[in-house]
Amino acid sequence: MTRTGLRRLVSVAAGPLVLFGCATHAVEFPPQTPRGHIAARPGRPGLVVAAPHGSSDVQTGEIAAEVARRTGFGLVVATGFNLEPDTRERPGRRYQVNRPFEGAPSRPPSEDTASAGARLVYETFERRVREIAQGPLRFYAEIHGNNRRESANRIEIATVGVDKEYAQRLRALCELVRDAHLRGHAQAPRLEVLVEPADPIFYAASGAKREGILKLPERAVHIELPKAARVEFRDLYTAILADFVAQAVTLPRGR
């Protein structure tokens, strides 16, 4: 690599490094494919919070980093994996990162396509998650964002290792935490909480469960946040998510 190329790579890597307070791992792509970065920071063994689309799902990288700071979880944030820019008509395609495919946000997994670049990105992401877990991945929280109109007033949580009764307990926990934080914030929206399999959800993370990162953890929560929770009321809902995740790890499963 030339000295100019090295300086360019260092300058690009510095953004995620400063933003998330992590060591960064630059992914080596095949020719003619864009670069991305995966920032990672170790924490409590077995517990990881991640944002696979830390830049394209606006503010999710920052939210995941703050949740990790508050909970002591390990952190993994991927940024810069877009294949084409968003337009006013539709979002651009991107590497899905948490599974070895390319696709567009809010489109069904059946429309994803496999590629060598997508597999390289996914394998690097999975390796970083495993490294940061420092052993078995006991609990994994993944933060996503969406702009779907029908999901604008709710938080959707897909799960792994959770039955219907336990999902109801997770929902009740999240609602209690939400309501406690919303006291004194009359202007903030009281976003509905839906947790599968107790509730029907649109973002079920079926692709990541079948062929991606959600095959690894003993338990997982895949959290989809609307714009209000990521932008206008980000600080408030970040605090809600941090308390929810911290308590979800120790929530008893009941009888």
BELJO-V479292 format. One record per pair of residues at least 12 apart in sequence whose C-alpha atoms are under 10 Angstrom apart, sorted by the first residue. I is the first residue (numbers start at 1). J is the second residue. If there is no record, write none. Layout:
# BELJO-V479292
i = {I	I}
j = {J	J}
This chain:
# BELJO-V479292
i = {9	9	10	12	12	12	12	12	13	13	13	13	13	13	15	15	16	16	16	16	16	16	16	16	16	16	16	16	17	17	17	17	18	19	19	19	19	20	20	20	20	20	20	20	20	20	20	20	20	20	21	21	21	21	21	21	22	22	22	22	22	22	22	22	22	23	23	23	23	23	23	24	24	24	24	24	24	24	24	25	25	25	25	25	25	25	25	26	26	26	27	27	27	27	28	28	28	28	29	29	29	29	29	30	30	30	31	33	33	33	33	34	34	34	34	34	34	35	35	35	35	35	35	36	36	36	36	36	36	36	37	37	37	37	37	37	37	37	37	38	38	38	38	38	38	38	38	38	38	38	38	38	38	39	39	39	39	39	39	39	39	39	39	39	40	40	40	40	40	40	40	40	40	40	40	41	41	41	41	41	41	41	41	41	41	41	41	41	42	42	42	42	42	42	42	42	42	42	42	42	43	43	43	43	43	43	43	43	43	43	44	44	44	44	44	44	44	44	44	45	45	45	45	45	45	45	45	45	45	45	45	46	46	46	46	46	46	46	46	46	46	46	46	46	46	46	46	47	47	47	47	47	47	47	47	47	47	47	47	47	47	47	47	47	47	47	47	47	47	48	48	48	48	48	48	48	48	48	48	48	48	48	48	48	48	48	48	48	48	48	49	49	49	49	49	49	49	49	49	49	49	49	49	49	49	49	49	49	49	49	49	49	49	49	49	50	50	50	50	50	50	50	50	50	50	50	50	50	50	50	50	50	50	50	50	51	51	51	51	51	51	51	51	51	51	51	51	51	51	51	51	51	52	52	52	52	52	52	52	52	52	52	52	52	52	52	52	52	53	53	53	53	53	53	53	53	53	53	53	53	53	53	53	54	54	54	54	54	54	54	54	54	55	55	55	55	55	55	56	56	56	56	56	56	56	56	56	56	56	56	56	56	57	57	57	57	57	57	57	57	57	57	57	57	58	58	58	58	58	58	58	59	59	59	59	59	59	59	59	60	60	60	60	60	60	60	60	60	60	60	60	61	61	61	61	61	61	61	62	62	62	62	63	63	63	63	63	63	63	63	63	63	63	64	64	64	64	64	64	64	64	64	65	65	66	66	66	66	66	67	67	67	67	67	67	67	67	67	67	67	68	68	68	68	69	70	70	70	70	70	70	70	71	71	71	71	71	71	72	72	73	73	73	73	73	73	73	74	74	74	74	74	74	75	75	75	75	75	75	76	76	76	76	76	76	77	77	77	77	77	78	78	78	78	79	80	80	81	81	81	81	81	81	81	81	82	82	82	82	82	82	83	83	83	83	84	86	90	90	91	91	91	91	91	92	92	93	93	94	94	95	95	95	95	95	95	95	95	95	95	96	96	96	96	96	96	96	96	96	96	97	97	97	97	97	97	97	97	97	97	97	97	98	98	98	98	98	98	98	98	98	98	98	98	98	98	98	98	98	99	99	99	99	99	99	99	99	99	99	99	99	99	99	99	99	99	100	100	100	100	100	100	100	100	100	100	100	100	100	100	100	100	100	100	101	101	101	101	101	101	101	101	101	101	101	101	101	101	102	102	102	102	102	102	103	105	105	105	105	106	106	106	106	106	106	107	108	108	108	108	108	108	109	109	109	109	110	110	112	122	122	123	123	125	126	126	126	126	127	129	129	130	130	130	133	136	136	136	137	137	137	137	137	138	138	138	138	138	138	139	139	139	139	139	139	139	139	139	139	139	140	140	140	140	140	140	140	140	140	140	140	140	140	141	141	141	141	141	141	141	141	141	141	141	141	142	142	142	142	142	142	142	142	142	143	143	143	143	143	143	143	144	144	144	144	144	144	144	144	145	145	145	145	145	145	145	146	146	146	146	146	146	147	147	147	147	148	148	148	149	149	150	150	151	151	151	151	151	151	151	151	151	152	152	152	152	152	152	152	153	153	153	153	153	153	153	153	153	153	154	154	154	154	154	154	154	154	154	154	154	155	155	155	155	155	155	155	155	155	155	155	155	156	156	156	156	156	156	156	156	156	156	156	156	156	156	156	156	156	156	157	157	157	157	157	157	157	157	157	157	157	157	157	157	157	157	157	157	157	157	158	158	158	158	158	158	158	158	158	158	158	158	158	158	158	158	158	158	159	159	159	159	159	159	159	159	159	159	159	159	160	160	160	160	160	160	160	160	160	160	160	160	160	161	161	161	161	161	161	162	162	162	162	162	162	162	162	162	163	163	163	163	164	164	164	164	164	165	165	165	165	166	166	166	166	166	166	166	166	167	167	167	167	167	167	167	168	168	168	168	168	168	169	169	169	169	169	169	169	170	170	170	170	170	170	170	170	170	170	170	170	171	171	171	171	171	171	171	171	171	172	172	172	173	173	173	173	173	173	174	174	174	174	174	174	174	174	174	174	174	175	175	175	175	175	175	175	176	176	177	177	177	177	177	177	177	178	178	178	178	178	178	178	178	178	178	178	179	179	180	181	181	181	181	181	182	182	182	185	187	188	188	188	188	188	188	189	189	189	189	189	190	191	191	191	191	191	194	195	195	195	196	202	203	203	203	204	204	204	205	205	205	208	219	220	220	221	221	223	225	229}
j = {26	35	26	26	35	36	37	80	25	26	36	37	38	39	37	79	36	37	38	39	40	54	55	61	77	78	79	80	37	38	39	40	39	39	61	62	65	39	40	41	61	62	63	64	65	66	69	75	76	77	39	40	41	65	69	75	38	39	40	41	42	65	75	76	77	38	39	40	41	42	76	37	38	39	40	41	76	77	78	37	38	39	40	78	124	125	128	38	39	124	120	121	124	125	117	120	121	124	116	117	118	120	121	116	117	120	117	81	82	83	117	80	81	82	83	84	117	79	80	81	82	83	121	78	79	80	81	82	95	121	54	77	78	79	80	81	121	124	125	51	52	54	76	77	78	79	80	81	97	121	124	125	128	51	54	61	65	75	76	77	78	79	125	128	65	74	75	76	77	78	125	128	129	131	132	65	68	69	73	74	75	76	77	128	129	131	132	133	68	72	73	74	75	76	128	129	131	132	133	134	68	69	71	72	73	74	75	132	133	134	68	71	72	73	74	75	132	133	134	72	73	74	131	132	133	134	135	136	137	138	139	73	74	129	130	131	132	133	134	135	136	137	138	139	140	217	218	68	71	72	73	74	75	129	132	133	134	135	136	137	138	139	140	141	217	219	220	246	249	64	68	71	72	73	74	75	76	129	130	132	133	134	137	138	139	140	141	142	217	220	63	64	65	66	67	68	71	72	73	74	75	76	77	129	132	133	139	140	141	142	143	220	221	222	245	63	64	65	67	68	73	74	75	76	77	78	98	125	129	140	141	142	143	144	222	63	64	65	75	76	77	78	79	97	98	141	142	143	144	145	222	223	64	76	77	78	79	81	95	96	97	98	99	122	125	142	143	144	77	78	79	80	81	82	94	95	96	97	98	142	143	144	145	76	77	78	79	80	81	143	144	145	77	78	79	80	81	82	78	79	80	81	82	85	86	91	92	94	105	144	145	146	79	105	143	144	145	146	147	224	225	226	227	230	144	145	146	147	227	230	231	143	144	145	227	229	230	231	234	77	142	143	144	145	224	225	229	230	231	234	238	75	76	77	78	79	143	144	77	230	234	238	143	144	229	230	234	235	237	238	239	241	242	76	77	141	142	143	144	238	241	242	77	238	235	238	239	241	242	141	143	238	239	240	241	242	243	244	245	246	141	242	245	246	242	238	239	241	242	243	245	246	242	243	244	245	246	247	242	246	132	133	139	140	141	245	246	129	131	132	133	134	140	128	129	132	133	141	142	125	126	128	129	132	142	125	128	129	142	143	97	98	121	125	97	94	95	93	94	95	96	97	102	118	121	94	95	96	102	103	104	95	102	103	104	104	104	104	105	103	104	105	106	107	104	105	105	112	112	118	112	113	114	115	117	118	119	120	121	122	109	112	113	118	119	121	122	207	208	212	118	119	120	121	122	123	124	125	126	208	212	213	118	119	121	122	123	124	125	126	142	205	207	208	209	211	212	213	214	112	114	118	119	121	122	123	125	126	207	208	209	210	211	212	213	214	112	113	114	115	116	117	118	119	120	121	122	123	125	207	208	211	212	213	113	114	115	116	117	118	119	120	121	122	207	208	211	212	114	115	116	117	118	119	118	145	146	147	148	145	146	147	148	202	203	203	202	203	204	205	206	207	205	206	207	208	206	207	207	212	213	212	213	213	212	213	214	216	213	213	216	213	216	217	217	216	217	218	216	217	218	219	220	216	217	218	219	220	249	160	161	216	217	218	219	220	221	245	248	249	159	160	213	214	216	217	218	219	220	221	222	245	249	157	159	214	217	219	220	221	222	223	241	245	249	157	158	213	214	220	221	222	223	224	157	221	222	223	224	225	241	156	203	222	223	224	225	226	230	223	224	225	226	227	229	230	203	224	225	226	227	230	225	226	227	228	202	226	227	226	227	202	226	191	192	201	202	203	224	225	226	227	191	192	225	226	227	228	229	189	190	191	192	193	225	226	227	228	229	189	190	191	192	193	194	224	225	226	228	229	174	191	192	193	194	195	201	223	224	225	226	229	191	192	193	194	195	196	199	200	201	202	203	204	221	222	223	224	225	226	170	171	193	194	195	196	197	199	200	201	202	203	204	205	220	221	222	223	224	225	194	195	196	197	199	200	201	202	203	204	205	206	209	220	221	222	223	224	195	196	197	204	205	209	214	219	220	221	222	223	196	197	205	209	214	215	216	217	218	219	220	221	222	214	217	218	219	220	221	195	196	197	198	218	219	220	221	253	196	197	198	253	195	196	197	198	199	197	198	253	254	195	196	197	198	251	252	253	254	194	195	196	197	198	199	253	194	195	196	197	198	199	195	198	248	251	252	253	254	193	194	195	196	198	221	244	245	247	248	251	253	192	193	194	195	196	198	199	244	248	193	194	195	243	244	245	247	248	251	192	193	194	195	240	241	243	244	245	247	248	190	191	192	193	194	240	244	240	244	239	240	241	242	243	244	247	190	191	192	193	236	237	239	240	241	243	244	191	240	240	236	237	239	240	243	236	237	240	236	233	228	229	232	233	236	237	228	229	232	233	237	229	225	226	228	229	237	223	221	222	223	221	224	222	223	224	222	223	224	222	223	224	222	249	248	249	245	248	241	237	241}
